[in-house]
């Protein structure tokens, strides 16, 4: 709020307030200027200046120049036209008459009392304004704190939701891992029982396919009229041949192959070069004294370590337990060819277990 507006709110006329607030004066300087200029009571500027009073005295108090104005509505005596306009704006009075009655100028004591009254009004006004500003500041601070609390609560809610979702994801992954691990254990057990049954001459139990929880979409069977077969021959070569789908499963005898091929319209087999009778020189196997093993740990990480070929498997297990097991029980197996090592294999050298010159070993957590 400007200085002039503050003075107007205190009761000073607008023109007087604008003049007092000029030249960049602050509120105290404006009040001093009003005091020195001889303004009357701020709510009703009734006192004329001493210069005007002196001039009127020199004219002898002529009746042609009215000294004051009187309000018919309230009977108040007003000093000049400015006082009349100010009184009309405040009280909405409209009936005024000229008055020849002279208003006595204020004495120094009256001026001092008047200025004291002005300062008290200013003090009350400033205290009221200070209380209002303090209340606004408190309200602003309260709103800021409430907004801060709401923001913190929102962040905590988001963080809690993310933690719950992460925990649910971990539980799902753990459940899936447990199911997969159980399937592996069941498969290992089934393979072991099948090997035992085969070794004892008993019928091999039929292995059940793992049950999947996902819906299985079965495509309609296609009607194929031909098939392509790939053969791996004794000498290691690979050949392919196309046959009719309705051909018999039993192969014709050696002497009937040509007749059968001509009858069904198959191309004749290519003539192969005779096998050389020269002796085959077989390189002697290398004697490896060390082996390099690669381990896939339980957490999925991969590590490598070198061992002596004649060291037992127990040395490998002890190295893993010391450096990477973290107290978790585990078993050892090779994926290709698949072999699960048992306690009976712990004393066997790595070379005898076909883990030389290198091999991949997978660690499985024991349930």
Buried (B, 14 or more C-beta within 10 A) or exposed (E): EEBBEBBBBBBBBBEBBBBBBEEEBEBEBBBBBBBEEBBBBBBBBBBBBEEBBEEBEEEEEEEEEBBBBBBEEEEBBBBBEBBBBBBBEEEEBEEBEEBEEBBEBBEEEBBEEBBEEBEEBBEEBEEEEEEEEEEEEEEEEEEEEEEEEEEEEEEEEEEEEEEEEEEEEEEEEEEEEEEEBEEBBEEBEBEEBBEEEEEEEEEEEEEEEEEEEEEEEEEEEEEEEEEEEEEEEEEEEEEEEEEEEEEEEEEEEEEEBEEBBEEEEBEEEEEEEEEEEEEEEEEEEEEBEBBBBEBBBBEEEEEEBEBBBEBBBEBBBEBBBEEBBEEEEBBBBBEEEEBBBEEEBBEBBBBEBEBBEEBBBBBBBEE
